[in-house]
Amino acid sequence: MKKIIILGTASQVPSRQRNHVGLFLRWDTEDLLFDPGEGTQRQLIRFKVPVNKIKKIFISHFHGDHCLGLPGIIQRLSLNQVKHPVEIIYPKTGEKFLKNLINCAVFHNNLKIIYHPIEEQGEIKTNSDIKIQAYLLEHGIETFGYRITDPITWNIVPSKLPKGLRKQALGELKKKGVIDFQGKKIFLHEVAVPKKRQIFGYCIDTKLCENAYKIAKDADVFVCESTYLSSEESLALNYNHLTATQAGEIASKSNSKQLILTHFSQRYSKNDLFEEEAKKIHPTTLAAYDGMEIVFPQVKRQT
């Protein structure tokens, strides 16, 4: 099962209705946390997210509204004596800020942290099978957006299998991609079809740029910043942010299925204004609110 829980939707200044940004993503067997802003620990409790299962924490950049909640998360995981390692994926240029955050207060650190500094964009190798890509955005300081994709897996088509092939051999075929059977080589791609791979795109804090489209490409769910309405487009450009219209354009041109808007400026009290604006361009748009859950559609078996 794949689902998102929106932990916060505010940019820079939180409000009574909006916590600083934060996003929890359950990707089948892995629990991922994105940009834990101030107050994220409480939001996790509030929305019944199992903190102890978090395996990866993604930091897009080191502006405070995207990382000030990290110390509380790390200390909570340590206090709970979480046994599995927790990977932190972050821009290399912000490493000193990351270390300062983790060591900002006295605590007995029981947590094994694996550091994954990003020095250049592309695929990130971690201790899991999911494909993770980072793309450099344009926000004035080094900022990365992220793209999560299923690993390539296969569905065997029974009608394509030679008669007499034992079920035990199918595991080996899936693992190795080829087996010998009755003097012939049986290749996986000849007797199976690839499962549809689901895609999640996360594009936060940037002005309009080419890499935003790469993150959004064919995404099942695309979460995108929408700090301003189009009436303040000049402000968006000056502060390296997007408008709701621009987020809608990115999603539409990139064939994203579902667009989720977040990171709203405190100048706006109503989230539905963003949704109305982006829907004119990309009809399947939702403006996020704190506590919102988005469940990915089930993938149908391909035959």
Helices and strands as residue ranges (DSSP letters): E 2-8, E 22-27, E 30-34, H 40-46, G 51-53, E 54-58, G 64-66, H 70-79, E 86-91, G 92-94, H 95-102, E 113-118, E 122-124, E 131-136, E 144-149, E 154-156, G 158-160, H 167-176, E 178-181, E 184-187, H 188-191, E 192-194, E 199-203, H 210-216, E 221-225, G 230-232, H 233-238, H 244-253, E 258-262, H 272-279, E 285-287, E 293-295
